[in-house]
Amino acid sequence: MSLPVLVAMVVVGIAAVVAAVHLSGGSAKARLSGTDHALDRFAADFPDSTTRAVFLTEGSEAAFLLLDNDAVGIVRGIGDKFLTRIVAGADVVALSALDDTTVSLRLRDFTWKGGDFRFADTEAAGAVVATLSGHVGAYGTRENG
């Protein structure tokens, strides 16, 4: 068999596998259908946590749950699965409000470093920043070394 024919067969084979994975739902992204979905998903991993409020990001790829212990629960879509975390102020490396509705969060956790999250309104962004910075009811910025 000639090299060009072999290369063509490999390319077609790889393209067929990629197409099959995509068409079978392998490239689907996890999205939260609402606050109840976020609460249910978080409760599956942390059944003893009590939630005061839930804020979904725009696009519903993540939810931030304000917990009774002044920590924040996070449910984040990663691929077709959900990652859940409880984050307290001590876990935060950097936290800032990039604008009225966008929060930048950087964590000490090496398995998930955080990200930038856009909320639908300023109340949600402010509540998340306030809780993680320890300034309940006010916007805050926290930089930890």
A tleap script that builds the chain and sets N, CA, C and O, in Angstrom:
source leaprc.protein.ff14SB
mol = sequence {
  NMET SER LEU PRO VAL LEU VAL ALA MET VAL
  VAL VAL GLY ILE ALA ALA VAL VAL ALA ALA
  VAL HIE LEU SER GLY GLY SER ALA LYS ALA
  ARG LEU SER GLY THR ASP HIE ALA LEU ASP
  ARG PHE ALA ALA ASP PHE PRO ASP SER THR
  THR ARG ALA VAL PHE LEU THR GLU GLY SER
  GLU ALA ALA PHE LEU LEU LEU ASP ASN ASP
  ALA VAL GLY ILE VAL ARG GLY ILE GLY ASP
  LYS PHE LEU THR ARG ILE VAL ALA GLY ALA
  ASP VAL VAL ALA LEU SER ALA LEU ASP ASP
  THR THR VAL SER LEU ARG LEU ARG ASP PHE
  THR TRP LYS GLY GLY ASP PHE ARG PHE ALA
  ASP THR GLU ALA ALA GLY ALA VAL VAL ALA
  THR LEU SER GLY HIE VAL GLY ALA TYR GLY
  THR ARG GLU ASN CGLY
}
set mol.1.N position { 0.864 -1.173 0.000 }
set mol.1.CA position { 0.000 0.000 0.000 }
set mol.1.C position { 0.906 1.230 0.000 }
set mol.1.O position { 1.910 1.287 0.710 }
set mol.2.N position { 0.529 2.193 -0.802 }
set mol.2.CA position { 1.358 3.392 -0.915 }
set mol.2.C position { 1.118 4.331 0.267 }
set mol.2.O position { 0.058 4.313 0.893 }
set mol.3.N position { 2.106 5.129 0.548 }
set mol.3.CA position { 2.033 6.073 1.666 }
set mol.3.C position { 0.879 7.071 1.522 }
set mol.3.O position { 0.182 7.290 2.513 }
set mol.4.N position { 0.630 7.679 0.386 }
set mol.4.CA position { -0.494 8.621 0.270 }
set mol.4.C position { -1.852 7.972 0.563 }
set mol.4.O position { -2.725 8.603 1.159 }
set mol.5.N position { -2.028 6.726 0.149 }
set mol.5.CA position { -3.292 6.027 0.429 }
set mol.5.C position { -3.417 5.770 1.929 }
set mol.5.O position { -4.493 5.947 2.501 }
set mol.6.N position { -2.335 5.358 2.562 }
set mol.6.CA position { -2.346 5.108 4.004 }
set mol.6.C position { -2.651 6.388 4.783 }
set mol.6.O position { -3.454 6.366 5.717 }
set mol.7.N position { -2.027 7.485 4.414 }
set mol.7.CA position { -2.279 8.775 5.072 }
set mol.7.C position { -3.741 9.174 4.897 }
set mol.7.O position { -4.369 9.637 5.850 }
set mol.8.N position { -4.283 9.005 3.717 }
set mol.8.CA position { -5.689 9.344 3.469 }
set mol.8.C position { -6.613 8.489 4.324 }
set mol.8.O position { -7.602 8.994 4.856 }
set mol.9.N position { -6.307 7.199 4.465 }
set mol.9.CA position { -7.139 6.313 5.292 }
set mol.9.C position { -7.094 6.736 6.760 }
set mol.9.O position { -8.122 6.728 7.437 }
set mol.10.N position { -5.923 7.102 7.253 }
set mol.10.CA position { -5.792 7.547 8.644 }
set mol.10.C position { -6.581 8.827 8.868 }
set mol.10.O position { -7.290 8.944 9.867 }
set mol.11.N position { -6.471 9.780 7.965 }
set mol.11.CA position { -7.197 11.046 8.094 }
set mol.11.C position { -8.702 10.803 8.086 }
set mol.11.O position { -9.420 11.358 8.918 }
set mol.12.N position { -9.186 9.987 7.166 }
set mol.12.CA position { -10.621 9.680 7.098 }
set mol.12.C position { -11.064 8.946 8.362 }
set mol.12.O position { -12.146 9.217 8.881 }
set mol.13.N position { -10.257 8.034 8.857 }
set mol.13.CA position { -10.596 7.298 10.080 }
set mol.13.C position { -10.698 8.203 11.293 }
set mol.13.O position { -11.642 8.095 12.076 }
set mol.14.N position { -9.736 9.090 11.451 }
set mol.14.CA position { -9.771 10.030 12.582 }
set mol.14.C position { -10.968 10.956 12.463 }
set mol.14.O position { -11.643 11.216 13.459 }
set mol.15.N position { -11.246 11.457 11.274 }
set mol.15.CA position { -12.404 12.334 11.072 }
set mol.15.C position { -13.701 11.604 11.391 }
set mol.15.O position { -14.618 12.195 11.960 }
set mol.16.N position { -13.789 10.325 11.032 }
set mol.16.CA position { -14.997 9.546 11.320 }
set mol.16.C position { -15.190 9.363 12.825 }
set mol.16.O position { -16.313 9.460 13.320 }
set mol.17.N position { -14.116 9.102 13.547 }
set mol.17.CA position { -14.211 8.941 15.003 }
set mol.17.C position { -14.626 10.253 15.660 }
set mol.17.O position { -15.493 10.254 16.534 }
set mol.18.N position { -14.028 11.360 15.260 }
set mol.18.CA position { -14.386 12.673 15.818 }
set mol.18.C position { -15.848 12.990 15.533 }
set mol.18.O position { -16.558 13.469 16.417 }
set mol.19.N position { -16.303 12.731 14.323 }
set mol.19.CA position { -17.706 12.982 13.967 }
set mol.19.C position { -18.644 12.098 14.777 }
set mol.19.O position { -19.693 12.564 15.222 }
set mol.20.N position { -18.287 10.834 14.976 }
set mol.20.CA position { -19.130 9.925 15.752 }
set mol.20.C position { -19.245 10.377 17.205 }
set mol.20.O position { -20.332 10.337 17.781 }
set mol.21.N position { -18.144 10.803 17.794 }
set mol.21.CA position { -18.172 11.294 19.177 }
set mol.21.C position { -19.038 12.541 19.277 }
set mol.21.O position { -19.848 12.662 20.196 }
set mol.22.N position { -18.875 13.456 18.351 }
set mol.22.CA position { -19.659 14.693 18.369 }
set mol.22.C position { -21.149 14.403 18.195 }
set mol.22.O position { -21.969 14.936 18.943 }
set mol.23.N position { -21.506 13.577 17.234 }
set mol.23.CA position { -22.915 13.285 16.957 }
set mol.23.C position { -23.575 12.456 18.050 }
set mol.23.O position { -24.797 12.494 18.199 }
set mol.24.N position { -22.791 11.712 18.812 }
set mol.24.CA position { -23.359 10.917 19.905 }
set mol.24.C position { -23.451 11.699 21.206 }
set mol.24.O position { -23.798 11.132 22.242 }
set mol.25.N position { -23.146 12.992 21.170 }
set mol.25.CA position { -23.281 13.833 22.356 }
set mol.25.C position { -22.010 14.006 23.149 }
set mol.25.O position { -22.044 14.589 24.233 }
set mol.26.N position { -20.901 13.527 22.654 }
set mol.26.CA position { -19.639 13.613 23.374 }
set mol.26.C position { -19.090 15.015 23.525 }
set mol.26.O position { -18.234 15.251 24.377 }
set mol.27.N position { -19.559 15.945 22.723 }
set mol.27.CA position { -19.073 17.319 22.835 }
set mol.27.C position { -20.089 18.234 23.512 }
set mol.27.O position { -19.937 19.456 23.487 }
set mol.28.N position { -21.123 17.651 24.118 }
set mol.28.CA position { -22.148 18.448 24.800 }
set mol.28.C position { -21.558 19.093 26.046 }
set mol.28.O position { -20.744 18.488 26.744 }
set mol.29.N position { -21.973 20.319 26.319 }
set mol.29.CA position { -21.517 21.032 27.509 }
set mol.29.C position { -22.615 21.005 28.566 }
set mol.29.O position { -23.797 21.163 28.260 }
set mol.30.N position { -22.201 20.803 29.813 }
set mol.30.CA position { -23.152 20.783 30.917 }
set mol.30.C position { -23.645 22.203 31.194 }
set mol.30.O position { -22.849 23.136 31.300 }
set mol.31.N position { -24.950 22.354 31.308 }
set mol.31.CA position { -25.573 23.641 31.635 }
set mol.31.C position { -26.593 23.400 32.734 }
set mol.31.O position { -27.242 22.356 32.790 }
set mol.32.N position { -26.717 24.375 33.593 }
set mol.32.CA position { -27.710 24.301 34.663 }
set mol.32.C position { -29.046 24.806 34.132 }
set mol.32.O position { -29.105 25.843 33.472 }
set mol.33.N position { -30.111 24.077 34.420 }
set mol.33.CA position { -31.431 24.470 33.921 }
set mol.33.C position { -32.104 25.503 34.815 }
set mol.33.O position { -33.148 26.046 34.453 }
set mol.34.N position { -31.526 25.781 35.969 }
set mol.34.CA position { -32.086 26.784 36.871 }
set mol.34.C position { -31.507 26.632 38.263 }
set mol.34.O position { -30.614 25.817 38.494 }
set mol.35.N position { -32.027 27.426 39.186 }
set mol.35.CA position { -31.492 27.394 40.551 }
set mol.35.C position { -31.774 26.065 41.240 }
set mol.35.O position { -30.951 25.594 42.026 }
set mol.36.N position { -32.926 25.450 40.958 }
set mol.36.CA position { -33.230 24.149 41.567 }
set mol.36.C position { -32.244 23.077 41.108 }
set mol.36.O position { -31.822 22.235 41.900 }
set mol.37.N position { -31.884 23.112 39.842 }
set mol.37.CA position { -30.898 22.165 39.320 }
set mol.37.C position { -29.554 22.368 40.020 }
set mol.37.O position { -28.889 21.398 40.383 }
set mol.38.N position { -29.156 23.622 40.210 }
set mol.38.CA position { -27.898 23.919 40.903 }
set mol.38.C position { -27.940 23.423 42.348 }
set mol.38.O position { -26.977 22.831 42.834 }
set mol.39.N position { -29.054 23.666 43.026 }
set mol.39.CA position { -29.201 23.203 44.410 }
set mol.39.C position { -29.139 21.682 44.495 }
set mol.39.O position { -28.464 21.132 45.365 }
set mol.40.N position { -29.844 21.001 43.592 }
set mol.40.CA position { -29.843 19.536 43.594 }
set mol.40.C position { -28.454 18.978 43.323 }
set mol.40.O position { -28.023 18.031 43.981 }
set mol.41.N position { -27.757 19.556 42.361 }
set mol.41.CA position { -26.420 19.068 42.011 }
set mol.41.C position { -25.437 19.297 43.150 }
set mol.41.O position { -24.603 18.439 43.436 }
set mol.42.N position { -25.534 20.462 43.805 }
set mol.42.CA position { -24.655 20.763 44.932 }
set mol.42.C position { -24.967 19.846 46.116 }
set mol.42.O position { -24.054 19.355 46.779 }
set mol.43.N position { -26.254 19.616 46.383 }
set mol.43.CA position { -26.663 18.766 47.505 }
set mol.43.C position { -26.221 17.317 47.313 }
set mol.43.O position { -26.031 16.601 48.296 }
set mol.44.N position { -26.055 16.877 46.078 }
set mol.44.CA position { -25.577 15.514 45.838 }
set mol.44.C position { -24.169 15.319 46.392 }
set mol.44.O position { -23.839 14.228 46.858 }
set mol.45.N position { -23.342 16.346 46.351 }
set mol.45.CA position { -21.969 16.256 46.853 }
set mol.45.C position { -21.806 16.782 48.275 }
set mol.45.O position { -20.932 16.324 49.011 }
set mol.46.N position { -22.641 17.739 48.663 }
set mol.46.CA position { -22.546 18.357 49.990 }
set mol.46.C position { -23.934 18.386 50.637 }
set mol.46.O position { -24.540 19.453 50.738 }
set mol.47.N position { -24.443 17.234 51.075 }
set mol.47.CA position { -25.822 17.171 51.579 }
set mol.47.C position { -26.054 17.934 52.881 }
set mol.47.O position { -27.197 18.276 53.184 }
set mol.48.N position { -25.018 18.208 53.652 }
set mol.48.CA position { -25.193 18.887 54.936 }
set mol.48.C position { -25.107 20.398 54.844 }
set mol.48.O position { -25.266 21.077 55.859 }
set mol.49.N position { -24.861 20.947 53.671 }
set mol.49.CA position { -24.739 22.399 53.507 }
set mol.49.C position { -26.112 23.048 53.396 }
set mol.49.O position { -27.029 22.505 52.779 }
set mol.50.N position { -26.229 24.222 54.009 }
set mol.50.CA position { -27.469 24.996 53.946 }
set mol.50.C position { -27.213 26.248 53.117 }
set mol.50.O position { -26.256 26.983 53.358 }
set mol.51.N position { -28.079 26.479 52.142 }
set mol.51.CA position { -27.900 27.569 51.186 }
set mol.51.C position { -28.828 28.729 51.498 }
set mol.51.O position { -30.014 28.526 51.761 }
set mol.52.N position { -28.288 29.964 51.470 }
set mol.52.CA position { -29.083 31.180 51.670 }
set mol.52.C position { -29.577 31.767 50.366 }
set mol.52.O position { -30.682 32.306 50.310 }
set mol.53.N position { -28.772 31.671 49.309 }
set mol.53.CA position { -29.136 32.261 48.017 }
set mol.53.C position { -28.369 31.550 46.913 }
set mol.53.O position { -27.297 30.991 47.144 }
set mol.54.N position { -28.935 31.581 45.706 }
set mol.54.CA position { -28.302 30.968 44.534 }
set mol.54.C position { -28.267 31.996 43.410 }
set mol.54.O position { -29.275 32.639 43.118 }
set mol.55.N position { -27.101 32.150 42.781 }
set mol.55.CA position { -26.944 33.068 41.653 }
set mol.55.C position { -26.351 32.312 40.472 }
set mol.55.O position { -25.265 31.741 40.578 }
set mol.56.N position { -27.058 32.307 39.352 }
set mol.56.CA position { -26.569 31.681 38.124 }
set mol.56.C position { -25.786 32.699 37.306 }
set mol.56.O position { -26.115 33.885 37.295 }
set mol.57.N position { -24.761 32.232 36.630 }
set mol.57.CA position { -24.047 33.100 35.699 }
set mol.57.C position { -24.841 33.194 34.398 }
set mol.57.O position { -25.713 32.369 34.125 }
set mol.58.N position { -24.522 34.218 33.600 }
set mol.58.CA position { -25.129 34.303 32.269 }
set mol.58.C position { -24.720 33.065 31.492 }
set mol.58.O position { -23.561 32.654 31.542 }
set mol.59.N position { -25.640 32.480 30.790 }
set mol.59.CA position { -25.355 31.258 30.055 }
set mol.59.C position { -25.537 30.009 30.893 }
set mol.59.O position { -25.477 28.901 30.361 }
set mol.60.N position { -25.757 30.158 32.181 }
set mol.60.CA position { -26.021 29.047 33.108 }
set mol.60.C position { -24.932 27.980 33.116 }
set mol.60.O position { -25.219 26.800 33.320 }
set mol.61.N position { -23.686 28.387 32.897 }
set mol.61.CA position { -22.612 27.405 32.978 }
set mol.61.C position { -22.085 27.237 34.403 }
set mol.61.O position { -21.341 26.295 34.674 }
set mol.62.N position { -22.459 28.131 35.312 }
set mol.62.CA position { -22.023 28.028 36.703 }
set mol.62.C position { -23.075 28.639 37.620 }
set mol.62.O position { -23.878 29.478 37.210 }
set mol.63.N position { -23.045 28.192 38.874 }
set mol.63.CA position { -23.915 28.764 39.902 }
set mol.63.C position { -23.085 28.977 41.157 }
set mol.63.O position { -22.217 28.171 41.493 }
set mol.64.N position { -23.365 30.066 41.835 }
set mol.64.CA position { -22.719 30.381 43.099 }
set mol.64.C position { -23.788 30.344 44.174 }
set mol.64.O position { -24.804 31.033 44.080 }
set mol.65.N position { -23.553 29.530 45.203 }
set mol.65.CA position { -24.509 29.349 46.285 }
set mol.65.C position { -23.926 29.970 47.545 }
set mol.65.O position { -22.853 29.567 47.994 }
set mol.66.N position { -24.613 30.934 48.112 }
set mol.66.CA position { -24.163 31.537 49.364 }
set mol.66.C position { -24.586 30.614 50.494 }
set mol.66.O position { -25.774 30.339 50.663 }
set mol.67.N position { -23.627 30.139 51.261 }
set mol.67.CA position { -23.883 29.160 52.307 }
set mol.67.C position { -23.977 29.828 53.666 }
set mol.67.O position { -23.499 30.947 53.854 }
set mol.68.N position { -24.599 29.134 54.615 }
set mol.68.CA position { -24.785 29.691 55.953 }
set mol.68.C position { -23.480 29.907 56.704 }
set mol.68.O position { -23.448 30.710 57.636 }
set mol.69.N position { -22.412 29.225 56.337 }
set mol.69.CA position { -21.137 29.362 57.046 }
set mol.69.C position { -20.239 30.430 56.421 }
set mol.69.O position { -19.020 30.390 56.590 }
set mol.70.N position { -20.841 31.395 55.694 }
set mol.70.CA position { -20.116 32.488 55.036 }
set mol.70.C position { -19.115 31.999 53.993 }
set mol.70.O position { -18.139 32.685 53.688 }
set mol.71.N position { -19.361 30.828 53.457 }
set mol.71.CA position { -18.588 30.319 52.329 }
set mol.71.C position { -19.484 30.357 51.094 }
set mol.71.O position { -20.668 30.683 51.183 }
set mol.72.N position { -18.914 30.025 49.960 }
set mol.72.CA position { -19.664 30.001 48.704 }
set mol.72.C position { -19.525 28.618 48.091 }
set mol.72.O position { -18.419 28.098 47.941 }
set mol.73.N position { -20.653 28.034 47.742 }
set mol.73.CA position { -20.650 26.785 46.994 }
set mol.73.C position { -20.641 27.116 45.512 }
set mol.73.O position { -21.323 28.043 45.076 }
set mol.74.N position { -19.879 26.372 44.746 }
set mol.74.CA position { -19.808 26.610 43.303 }
set mol.74.C position { -20.166 25.322 42.579 }
set mol.74.O position { -19.643 24.251 42.887 }
set mol.75.N position { -21.064 25.443 41.614 }
set mol.75.CA position { -21.378 24.354 40.693 }
set mol.75.C position { -20.991 24.865 39.315 }
set mol.75.O position { -21.530 25.870 38.852 }
set mol.76.N position { -20.062 24.184 38.657 }
set mol.76.CA position { -19.518 24.671 37.382 }
set mol.76.C position { -19.531 23.546 36.363 }
set mol.76.O position { -19.061 22.444 36.647 }
set mol.77.N position { -20.059 23.808 35.195 }
set mol.77.CA position { -20.040 22.825 34.124 }
set mol.77.C position { -18.647 22.704 33.542 }
set mol.77.O position { -18.054 23.696 33.119 }
set mol.78.N position { -18.122 21.483 33.520 }
set mol.78.CA position { -16.826 21.185 32.917 }
set mol.78.C position { -17.076 20.027 31.946 }
set mol.78.O position { -17.319 18.896 32.369 }
set mol.79.N position { -17.016 20.314 30.662 }
set mol.79.CA position { -17.377 19.292 29.677 }
set mol.79.C position { -18.847 18.945 29.824 }
set mol.79.O position { -19.699 19.833 29.815 }
set mol.80.N position { -19.155 17.656 29.960 }
set mol.80.CA position { -20.549 17.260 30.153 }
set mol.80.C position { -20.829 16.878 31.607 }
set mol.80.O position { -21.858 16.266 31.895 }
set mol.81.N position { -19.938 17.228 32.513 }
set mol.81.CA position { -20.078 16.945 33.946 }
set mol.81.C position { -20.101 18.251 34.729 }
set mol.81.O position { -19.874 19.326 34.175 }
set mol.82.N position { -20.382 18.140 36.036 }
set mol.82.CA position { -20.376 19.304 36.913 }
set mol.82.C position { -19.306 19.153 37.978 }
set mol.82.O position { -19.160 18.088 38.580 }
set mol.83.N position { -18.564 20.214 38.206 }
set mol.83.CA position { -17.596 20.308 39.282 }
set mol.83.C position { -18.275 21.061 40.421 }
set mol.83.O position { -18.945 22.065 40.177 }
set mol.84.N position { -18.118 20.601 41.644 }
set mol.84.CA position { -18.670 21.312 42.802 }
set mol.84.C position { -17.547 21.590 43.788 }
set mol.84.O position { -16.654 20.766 43.984 }
set mol.85.N position { -17.607 22.755 44.401 }
set mol.85.CA position { -16.611 23.166 45.388 }
set mol.85.C position { -17.288 24.002 46.465 }
set mol.85.O position { -18.278 24.686 46.205 }
set mol.86.N position { -16.745 23.940 47.671 }
set mol.86.CA position { -17.061 24.917 48.709 }
set mol.86.C position { -15.816 25.779 48.850 }
set mol.86.O position { -14.722 25.275 49.106 }
set mol.87.N position { -15.994 27.078 48.682 }
set mol.87.CA position { -14.873 28.013 48.703 }
set mol.87.C position { -15.081 29.008 49.838 }
set mol.87.O position { -16.131 29.643 49.934 }
set mol.88.N position { -14.077 29.136 50.691 }
set mol.88.CA position { -14.083 30.132 51.761 }
set mol.88.C position { -13.034 31.193 51.428 }
set mol.88.O position { -12.249 31.031 50.494 }
set mol.89.N position { -13.031 32.248 52.180 }
set mol.89.CA position { -12.089 33.337 51.942 }
set mol.89.C position { -10.641 32.886 51.924 }
set mol.89.O position { -9.838 33.423 51.161 }
set mol.90.N position { -10.289 31.903 52.757 }
set mol.90.CA position { -8.907 31.417 52.825 }
set mol.90.C position { -8.484 30.680 51.559 }
set mol.90.O position { -7.289 30.532 51.305 }
set mol.91.N position { -9.445 30.217 50.760 }
set mol.91.CA position { -9.141 29.496 49.522 }
set mol.91.C position { -8.877 30.427 48.350 }
set mol.91.O position { -8.452 29.984 47.283 }
set mol.92.N position { -9.128 31.715 48.547 }
set mol.92.CA position { -9.082 32.686 47.457 }
set mol.92.C position { -7.696 33.317 47.368 }
set mol.92.O position { -7.170 33.822 48.360 }
set mol.93.N position { -7.109 33.285 46.172 }
set mol.93.CA position { -5.840 33.964 45.914 }
set mol.93.C position { -6.115 35.389 45.461 }
set mol.93.O position { -5.472 36.327 45.932 }
set mol.94.N position { -7.069 35.557 44.549 }
set mol.94.CA position { -7.428 36.889 44.052 }
set mol.94.C position { -8.918 36.920 43.750 }
set mol.94.O position { -9.482 35.968 43.211 }
set mol.95.N position { -9.537 38.029 44.109 }
set mol.95.CA position { -10.968 38.221 43.894 }
set mol.95.C position { -11.202 39.680 43.571 }
set mol.95.O position { -10.781 40.563 44.317 }
set mol.96.N position { -11.872 39.935 42.459 }
set mol.96.CA position { -12.170 41.322 42.117 }
set mol.96.C position { -13.399 41.388 41.231 }
set mol.96.O position { -13.753 40.430 40.543 }
set mol.97.N position { -14.037 42.548 41.269 }
set mol.97.CA position { -15.150 42.833 40.370 }
set mol.97.C position { -14.557 43.527 39.151 }
set mol.97.O position { -14.096 44.664 39.249 }
set mol.98.N position { -14.566 42.849 37.996 }
set mol.98.CA position { -14.001 43.435 36.778 }
set mol.98.C position { -14.878 44.562 36.257 }
set mol.98.O position { -14.381 45.545 35.707 }
set mol.99.N position { -16.177 44.414 36.432 }
set mol.99.CA position { -17.150 45.473 36.155 }
set mol.99.C position { -18.367 45.181 37.030 }
set mol.99.O position { -18.283 44.355 37.939 }
set mol.100.N position { -19.482 45.834 36.775 }
set mol.100.CA position { -20.650 45.687 37.650 }
set mol.100.C position { -21.206 44.270 37.701 }
set mol.100.O position { -21.832 43.889 38.689 }
set mol.101.N position { -20.987 43.489 36.658 }
set mol.101.CA position { -21.586 42.156 36.602 }
set mol.101.C position { -20.575 41.020 36.436 }
set mol.101.O position { -20.979 39.861 36.346 }
set mol.102.N position { -19.287 41.313 36.395 }
set mol.102.CA position { -18.272 40.278 36.161 }
set mol.102.C position { -17.338 40.161 37.356 }
set mol.102.O position { -16.777 41.149 37.829 }
set mol.103.N position { -17.184 38.930 37.833 }
set mol.103.CA position { -16.319 38.633 38.973 }
set mol.103.C position { -15.155 37.776 38.488 }
set mol.103.O position { -15.352 36.785 37.784 }
set mol.104.N position { -13.945 38.162 38.869 }
set mol.104.CA position { -12.756 37.369 38.590 }
set mol.104.C position { -12.353 36.675 39.887 }
set mol.104.O position { -12.125 37.332 40.903 }
set mol.105.N position { -12.266 35.354 39.850 }
set mol.105.CA position { -11.977 34.554 41.032 }
set mol.105.C position { -10.800 33.635 40.731 }
set mol.105.O position { -10.837 32.873 39.765 }
set mol.106.N position { -9.753 33.703 41.554 }
set mol.106.CA position { -8.593 32.820 41.433 }
set mol.106.C position { -8.441 32.086 42.762 }
set mol.106.O position { -8.467 32.695 43.831 }
set mol.107.N position { -8.279 30.751 42.673 }
set mol.107.CA position { -8.252 29.903 43.857 }
set mol.107.C position { -6.892 29.242 44.055 }
set mol.107.O position { -6.098 29.132 43.121 }
set mol.108.N position { -6.640 28.807 45.287 }
set mol.108.CA position { -5.421 28.064 45.608 }
set mol.108.C position { -5.491 26.619 45.094 }
set mol.108.O position { -4.452 25.985 44.906 }
set mol.109.N position { -6.668 26.109 44.871 }
set mol.109.CA position { -6.901 24.731 44.446 }
set mol.109.C position { -6.205 24.455 43.111 }
set mol.109.O position { -6.497 25.116 42.114 }
set mol.110.N position { -5.289 23.487 43.083 }
set mol.110.CA position { -4.559 23.216 41.841 }
set mol.110.C position { -5.406 22.463 40.820 }
set mol.110.O position { -5.043 22.414 39.645 }
set mol.111.N position { -6.523 21.875 41.238 }
set mol.111.CA position { -7.360 21.138 40.290 }
set mol.111.C position { -8.323 22.034 39.533 }
set mol.111.O position { -8.821 21.656 38.472 }
set mol.112.N position { -8.587 23.201 40.058 }
set mol.112.CA position { -9.437 24.183 39.374 }
set mol.112.C position { -9.065 25.558 39.902 }
set mol.112.O position { -9.283 25.852 41.078 }
set mol.113.N position { -8.517 26.386 39.059 }
set mol.113.CA position { -7.969 27.685 39.465 }
set mol.113.C position { -8.992 28.809 39.516 }
set mol.113.O position { -8.654 29.914 39.941 }
set mol.114.N position { -10.240 28.568 39.096 }
set mol.114.CA position { -11.248 29.630 39.096 }
set mol.114.C position { -11.511 30.125 37.697 }
set mol.114.O position { -11.409 29.370 36.730 }
set mol.115.N position { -11.855 31.408 37.589 }
set mol.115.CA position { -12.149 31.976 36.278 }
set mol.115.C position { -12.840 33.314 36.403 }
set mol.115.O position { -12.927 33.887 37.489 }
set mol.116.N position { -13.332 33.808 35.279 }
set mol.116.CA position { -14.108 35.046 35.230 }
set mol.116.C position { -15.562 34.668 34.984 }
set mol.116.O position { -15.860 33.882 34.085 }
set mol.117.N position { -16.465 35.227 35.783 }
set mol.117.CA position { -17.873 34.846 35.744 }
set mol.117.C position { -18.739 36.085 35.580 }
set mol.117.O position { -18.649 37.028 36.366 }
set mol.118.N position { -19.583 36.074 34.543 }
set mol.118.CA position { -20.492 37.196 34.276 }
set mol.118.C position { -21.889 36.813 34.756 }
set mol.118.O position { -22.433 35.770 34.393 }
set mol.119.N position { -22.448 37.695 35.585 }
set mol.119.CA position { -23.791 37.494 36.123 }
set mol.119.C position { -24.785 38.398 35.401 }
set mol.119.O position { -24.395 39.339 34.709 }
set mol.120.N position { -26.066 38.103 35.570 }
set mol.120.CA position { -27.112 38.875 34.893 }
set mol.120.C position { -27.287 40.257 35.508 }
set mol.120.O position { -27.726 41.186 34.830 }
set mol.121.N position { -26.944 40.401 36.794 }
set mol.121.CA position { -27.152 41.700 37.443 }
set mol.121.C position { -26.055 41.987 38.462 }
set mol.121.O position { -25.270 41.113 38.827 }
set mol.122.N position { -26.029 43.231 38.904 }
set mol.122.CA position { -24.998 43.659 39.853 }
set mol.122.C position { -25.211 43.066 41.238 }
set mol.122.O position { -24.249 42.877 41.981 }
set mol.123.N position { -26.456 42.769 41.596 }
set mol.123.CA position { -26.735 42.188 42.912 }
set mol.123.C position { -26.020 40.850 43.077 }
set mol.123.O position { -25.406 40.597 44.114 }
set mol.124.N position { -26.096 40.006 42.072 }
set mol.124.CA position { -25.465 38.688 42.141 }
set mol.124.C position { -23.947 38.813 42.237 }
set mol.124.O position { -23.328 38.194 43.102 }
set mol.125.N position { -23.353 39.599 41.366 }
set mol.125.CA position { -21.898 39.779 41.389 }
set mol.125.C position { -21.451 40.372 42.723 }
set mol.125.O position { -20.459 39.926 43.300 }
set mol.126.N position { -22.171 41.362 43.207 }
set mol.126.CA position { -21.825 41.996 44.476 }
set mol.126.C position { -21.931 41.047 45.653 }
set mol.126.O position { -21.092 41.080 46.553 }
set mol.127.N position { -22.952 40.199 45.657 }
set mol.127.CA position { -23.132 39.251 46.757 }
set mol.127.C position { -22.003 38.226 46.796 }
set mol.127.O position { -21.524 37.877 47.875 }
set mol.128.N position { -21.577 37.746 45.643 }
set mol.128.CA position { -20.480 36.773 45.593 }
set mol.128.C position { -19.175 37.415 46.066 }
set mol.128.O position { -18.463 36.837 46.888 }
set mol.129.N position { -18.864 38.592 45.557 }
set mol.129.CA position { -17.637 39.288 45.970 }
set mol.129.C position { -17.684 39.610 47.461 }
set mol.129.O position { -16.698 39.420 48.173 }
set mol.130.N position { -18.823 40.093 47.926 }
set mol.130.CA position { -18.942 40.469 49.336 }
set mol.130.C position { -18.753 39.263 50.250 }
set mol.130.O position { -18.058 39.357 51.261 }
set mol.131.N position { -19.358 38.144 49.909 }
set mol.131.CA position { -19.251 36.955 50.752 }
set mol.131.C position { -17.820 36.427 50.787 }
set mol.131.O position { -17.306 36.114 51.861 }
set mol.132.N position { -17.179 36.327 49.645 }
set mol.132.CA position { -15.819 35.790 49.614 }
set mol.132.C position { -14.780 36.754 50.167 }
set mol.132.O position { -13.713 36.323 50.605 }
set mol.133.N position { -15.070 38.050 50.156 }
set mol.133.CA position { -14.114 39.015 50.694 }
set mol.133.C position { -14.364 39.300 52.169 }
set mol.133.O position { -13.566 39.976 52.818 }
set mol.134.N position { -15.473 38.786 52.698 }
set mol.134.CA position { -15.792 39.010 54.102 }
set mol.134.C position { -16.467 40.331 54.371 }
set mol.134.O position { -16.611 40.714 55.533 }
set mol.135.N position { -16.892 41.054 53.330 }
set mol.135.CA position { -17.572 42.343 53.480 }
set mol.135.C position { -19.025 42.172 53.072 }
set mol.135.O position { -19.432 42.668 52.021 }
set mol.136.N position { -19.794 41.496 53.864 }
set mol.136.CA position { -21.177 41.195 53.504 }
set mol.136.C position { -21.939 42.487 53.271 }
set mol.136.O position { -21.933 43.384 54.113 }
set mol.137.N position { -22.592 42.573 52.127 }
set mol.137.CA position { -23.397 43.738 51.796 }
set mol.137.C position { -22.655 44.818 51.050 }
set mol.137.O position { -23.244 45.852 50.735 }
set mol.138.N position { -21.371 44.619 50.752 }
set mol.138.CA position { -20.598 45.644 50.040 }
set mol.138.C position { -19.659 44.967 49.062 }
set mol.138.O position { -19.252 43.823 49.264 }
set mol.139.N position { -19.319 45.679 48.003 }
set mol.139.CA position { -18.324 45.149 47.075 }
set mol.139.C position { -16.970 45.162 47.763 }
set mol.139.O position { -16.689 46.038 48.581 }
set mol.140.N position { -16.144 44.199 47.433 }
set mol.140.CA position { -14.819 44.162 48.025 }
set mol.140.C position { -13.809 43.589 47.064 }
set mol.140.O position { -14.168 42.918 46.096 }
set mol.141.N position { -12.573 43.848 47.326 }
set mol.141.CA position { -11.478 43.267 46.563 }
set mol.141.C position { -10.524 42.647 47.561 }
set mol.141.O position { -10.231 43.239 48.600 }
set mol.142.N position { -10.041 41.463 47.251 }
set mol.142.CA position { -9.163 40.762 48.169 }
set mol.142.C position { -7.978 40.221 47.388 }
set mol.142.O position { -8.157 39.549 46.373 }
set mol.143.N position { -6.803 40.500 47.840 }
set mol.143.CA position { -5.588 39.936 47.245 }
set mol.143.C position { -4.829 39.234 48.367 }
set mol.143.O position { -4.431 39.874 49.341 }
set mol.144.N position { -4.628 37.937 48.237 }
set mol.144.CA position { -3.891 37.156 49.230 }
set mol.144.C position { -2.612 36.641 48.600 }
set mol.144.O position { -2.586 36.320 47.412 }
set mol.145.N position { -1.564 36.561 49.380 }
set mol.145.CA position { -0.300 36.086 48.837 }
set mol.145.C position { -0.075 34.675 48.979 }
set mol.145.O position { 0.964 34.170 48.553 }
savepdb mol mol.pdb
quit
